Amino acid sequence: MRADLHVHSNASDGTDPPAEVMSRAARAGLDVVALTDHDTLAGQAAARQALPAGLTLVPGMELSCRLGGRSVHLLAYLFDPDDPELAAETSRIRDDRILRARAMVDRLIGLGVPITWDDVAAIAGSSVVGRPHIARAMAASGAISAPAQAFTPEWIADGGRAYVDRYALDPVRAIGLVRAAGGVAVLAHPRADRALLVSDEEIAGLAAAGLAGVEVVHPDQPEPEQARLLGLTRELDLLATGGSDDHGDLTGHRIGTFVALPGAYEGLIAQATGTERPVTGMVPQ
């Protein structure tokens, strides 16, 4: 069972439409893929409609959270998409993303970067706006040569000259909302960035609040950290999940190159308490 439990489409800050993401997942030899766009379910319907035969889609979302002043992400799977409280919070997060992006553009203009809000909005389209859209606009303007160069202290990295904070959920509250909606909450890439790492003690606290798992396998987490996280999940009786965190062109189309450890997918299914279930593409009749 090859399961990539963390991928993005252009419903948020990936570059490929959901249908293309599903096609790439099948070509990568995956059995299971979770579409986990940032703070939105907007790509799920298109992904379902485009599912290749034999590929299973796990509905999900990557929730924006903040812990101790640091950005933390929570992967939420198989929750009721119509849950009113969770839907209200994600709507608030999306609205604040626009305000924050506008403020970051203003700061960049003040730093001499020749972009406008219209440039960013054109790139984002109907997607949930995020820093990668700003980074792409910066690259298109010639201020930087590639979007990855925007994520430095000079520009829009956390704490950077043009960085602006935004509304995000406390992870304990987010876990409670996901569980109340019948879903399963997994901490995303807690050791991918040393400046934003989540400590063992903090993970234990989140486990006590109902966290179901930790993303152990991730392209930005060094192997020694993955080994430490795997040991921690065993100590805390948490699921050890994994995925590519693919964003299309922005990450080199790496879908399927990093997959969850054995049993992770089955563990997610077992812990989901709502009516939302995975969907498998059927052979046309």
Secondary structure as the mmCIF struct_conf table of DSSP 4:
data_model
#
loop_
_struct_conf.conf_type_id
_struct_conf.id
_struct_conf.beg_label_comp_id
_struct_conf.beg_label_asym_id
_struct_conf.beg_label_seq_id
_struct_conf.end_label_comp_id
_struct_conf.end_label_asym_id
_struct_conf.end_label_seq_id
STRN STRN1 ALA A 3 VAL A 7
TURN_TY1_P TURN_TY1_P1 ASN A 10 ASP A 13
BEND BEND1 THR A 15 ASP A 16
HELX_RH_AL_P HELX_RH_AL_P1 PRO A 18 ARG A 27
TURN_TY1_P TURN_TY1_P2 ALA A 28 GLY A 29
BEND BEND2 ASP A 31 ASP A 31
STRN STRN2 VAL A 32 LEU A 35
STRN STRN3 HIS A 38 HIS A 38
TURN_TY1_P TURN_TY1_P3 ASP A 39 ASP A 39
TURN_TY1_P TURN_TY1_P4 ALA A 42 GLY A 43
HELX_RH_AL_P HELX_RH_AL_P2 GLN A 44 GLN A 49
TURN_TY1_P TURN_TY1_P5 ALA A 50 ALA A 50
HELX_LH_PP_P HELX_LH_PP_P1 LEU A 51 PRO A 52
TURN_TY1_P TURN_TY1_P6 ALA A 53 GLY A 54
STRN STRN4 THR A 56 LEU A 67
TURN_TY1_P TURN_TY1_P7 GLY A 68 GLY A 69
STRN STRN5 ARG A 70 TYR A 77
BEND BEND3 LEU A 78 LEU A 78
TURN_TY1_P TURN_TY1_P8 PRO A 81 ASP A 82
HELX_RH_AL_P HELX_RH_AL_P3 PRO A 84 GLY A 110
TURN_TY1_P TURN_TY1_P9 LEU A 111 GLY A 112
HELX_RH_AL_P HELX_RH_AL_P4 TRP A 117 ALA A 124
TURN_TY1_P TURN_TY1_P10 GLY A 125 SER A 126
BEND BEND4 SER A 127 SER A 127
HELX_LH_PP_P HELX_LH_PP_P2 VAL A 128 VAL A 129
HELX_RH_AL_P HELX_RH_AL_P5 ARG A 131 SER A 141
TURN_TY1_P TURN_TY1_P11 GLY A 142 GLY A 142
BEND BEND5 ALA A 143 ALA A 146
HELX_RH_3T_P HELX_RH_3T_P1 PRO A 147 ALA A 150
BEND BEND6 PHE A 151 THR A 152
TURN_TY1_P TURN_TY1_P12 PRO A 153 ILE A 156
BEND BEND7 ALA A 157 ALA A 157
TURN_TY1_P TURN_TY1_P13 ASP A 158 GLY A 159
TURN_TY1_P TURN_TY1_P14 ARG A 161 ALA A 162
STRN STRN6 LEU A 169 LEU A 169
HELX_RH_AL_P HELX_RH_AL_P6 PRO A 171 ALA A 180
TURN_TY1_P TURN_TY1_P15 ALA A 181 GLY A 182
STRN STRN7 VAL A 184 LEU A 187
TURN_TY1_P TURN_TY1_P16 PRO A 190 ARG A 191
BEND BEND8 ALA A 192 ALA A 192
HELX_RH_3T_P HELX_RH_3T_P2 ARG A 194 LEU A 196
HELX_LH_PP_P HELX_LH_PP_P3 LEU A 197 SER A 199
HELX_RH_AL_P HELX_RH_AL_P7 ASP A 200 ALA A 208
TURN_TY1_P TURN_TY1_P17 ALA A 209 GLY A 210
STRN STRN8 GLY A 213 VAL A 217
TURN_TY1_P TURN_TY1_P18 PRO A 219 ASP A 220
BEND BEND9 GLN A 221 GLN A 221
HELX_RH_AL_P HELX_RH_AL_P8 GLU A 223 LEU A 236
TURN_TY1_P TURN_TY1_P19 ASP A 237 ASP A 237
STRN STRN9 LEU A 239 GLY A 242
STRN STRN10 ASP A 246 ASP A 246
HELX_RH_3T_P HELX_RH_3T_P3 GLY A 248 THR A 251
TURN_TY1_P TURN_TY1_P20 GLY A 252 GLY A 252
BEND BEND10 HIS A 253 HIS A 253
TURN_TY1_P TURN_TY1_P21 ILE A 255 GLY A 256
BEND BEND11 THR A 257 PHE A 258
HELX_LH_PP_P HELX_LH_PP_P4 ALA A 260 LEU A 261
TURN_TY1_P TURN_TY1_P22 PRO A 262 GLY A 263
HELX_RH_AL_P HELX_RH_AL_P9 ALA A 264 GLN A 271
BEND BEND12 GLY A 274 THR A 275
STRN STRN11 VAL A 279 THR A 280
#
